[in-house]
Amino acid sequence: MTQNETTYTCIDSPCSVFPDDKNKHELNGLQAAAIFIFSLYIALALFYICAKWLIAIKSATDQHYTDTVMRNATVERFVLEMAEEKPIRFTPEQLAAYTRNYSVRLGAGGFGTVYRGALPNGLAVAVKVLHPGLDTRSSGEQFMAEMGTIGRTHHINLVRLYGFCFDADATRALVYEFMENGSLDDYLSSARRAGGVSMPTVAAIATGVARGLRYLHEECQRKIVHYDIKPGNVLLDAALTPKVADFGLARLVNRADTHVSLSCGRGTPGYAAPEVWMELRITEKCDVYSFGMLLLKIVEHGSNHDADATAAPESSRQWFPMAAWTRYDAGELMDLIVVHHDDDPLCRGELAERMCKVAFWCAQQRPSARPSMSAVVKMLEGETEIAPPPNPFQYLMMETPAANLRMAMESSSTY
């Protein structure tokens, strides 16, 4: 051995300056595990990012799907499709766009404000936005009442519901077909200012309303009671076809049920049936009463009746239904009717008398004495002869009209 050489002596084991094979394999295993875990983490992260991206794309696609469909459809095709499909669900952003941020207001009621709008295909609509000030329960009940009734019906004399918007924290709205001539109330007022209503025209409108109510009461799978029939809730399209609207107070009734119970009065004073305010058993005959009062309002706008604001409440001069009955009972009803320049005087008189007689039958104090809407339609169309009606307002001539009315209805009404 030379001087520069170094001798390594190993005791009891082989000698080596490198790690043995076992340690080398352990190191390689740890490295492989670390690489696998890191790769798995990267894969999961990429999967999460892709999933979030796909969900966002789907959400955006769903939001714009309705716009795309309607933009490519003609108005005729859209209306036909709507006749077979359920109402469309719109987003708050879509309704804001359709109404140009709710810039054209058509009117307002106790439950909401109505705005004019247009769908992407150009179809005009009326968007009823429920008042945000309503408590959650009232707003929800009103929304479900309209969706659960008018959303299930299709009839030429019922307003068409195209869709809705339901956002738990923001917008609750209903999208209806747009009625060019507004409400019957507005039409009657403007026609009277212009020189009077055409009796054949308003008689046709009244008959259309009666057909709509007949459908609700007798032809739907479940009976629908409207509870608020009045001129303001009858809308007219461009051809003056009437359509019953505003189903916010409506109720679905099983046909096996003889009556419904209400926790509070419903309807509009002057049009609502007496039993609605007396906590009595309620049937669809309350709509019949309201329709009778609507008929008398129509005839009033074709009359020369002028209410005296200074007269006592019981004055027949102030309240047209009583004035009309007094003249009818005396055979002088035609003295109330003003001849429109486009009407045949004889035809006008016959139509006015027919509507008054039907109205008097509909407004009977006992619900069981009121006709069904099928019978009303036949009477208005002249298919059946109308028997002379009894005085529907005789209870008002008593010393205690409310008490006598309640006693008469409870003792002799058959539901």
C-alpha positions, 0 to 999 in steps of 0.5 A: 500500500502506498503512502497516499492510500487510505484503508477503510476497515469495516467491522461485522458488516459489508462496507459501502459508501452508498445507501443500501437498496432498501433505503433507495426504494423507500425514497422512490416510494415517497416521491411517487406518493407525493406526485400522485397526491399533488396530481390528484389535487390538481385534477380535483381543482380542475374538475371543480372549476369546470363544474362551476363554469358549466353551471354558470353557462347552464344558468345563463342559457336557461335565463335567455332560453325564453327570450330566444324561443319567443324572438324566433316565434311569430305572435300566432305561433306563440299564442298557439303554443301558450294554449297548450303549455303551462305559463312561462316563468320569467326572471325579474330582469326579463320583466324589467326589459319587457316593460322598459323599467316599468315606464308605462303604467296602465292602472293600480288596484288593491294588490298591485300595479299594472304596466304595459310591456312587450315580449321579444316577439312584439306581443303586447302584454300587461304585467301586474306587479304585486305591491311590495308592501303586502305582507308575505302571507297576503302577497303569497295568497293573492299570487297563488289565487291568480296562478291557481285559477286563471293559470288553469283556464282557457276561455275566450271570455277569460283573460289569458295568463302568459306567465309569471315571475316569482322571486322570494325576495323581490318581484312577484308578477303576473304577465297577461295578454294586453287589452286594447280597450281597457276595462268595461268601467272605463269604456262605459264612462268614455262612451257616456261622455261621447253621447251614450252607449250602444245597447246592442254593443253592451248587451253583447259584452254582458253576454260574453261576461256571462259565458265566462262566468258560466265556464268558471262555475260549471265547465271547469274541472273544479268550480271557480268562484271569482268573488269580485265581479264588477266593471273594473274587472272586465277587460275589453280587447280591440274587438270589444270582446269581454274578458273576466280578469283579476282573480286575486280573490278567487277560490277553487271549489270541489264540485262535491262541496255545497258551499265555502266558508270565508274568514272575512268579507270579499268583493267590492261594496255595491257589487258584493252579495249580501251574504258575503258580509254576513258570515253565511255559507257562500256559493257561486251564487255570490258571483251571480248577484255581482253580475246582476249589479254589473248589468244594472251599471251597464243599463245606467250608462245608457240611461238619463239617470242623474244621481243627486248627491244631496239625496238621502242614501235610501233615495231611488234617485241616487241609487240606480238599481232602486230607480230602475226597479221602481220604473220597471214595476210601474211599466215606465222603464223606457222613460229611463233609456236614452236612444243612441243615434246608432240604435233602433229605438225598439231594439234598444228598449227590448235589450234594456228591459231584458238586461234589467229583468235578468239583473233583478233575478240575479240580485235576489236577496236569497241565493237559492232564488238566483238563476245559474249562469247557464240560465242567465246566458240563455235569458240574455241570448233570448233562448228562454222567456224571462218570468217577471222577477220579484222585487230584489230590494224589498228588504231595503224598504223595511225599518231594519233592512240588515236584520230582515235580510239576514233572517230571510236568508238564514230561514229560507235559503237552500244551498 
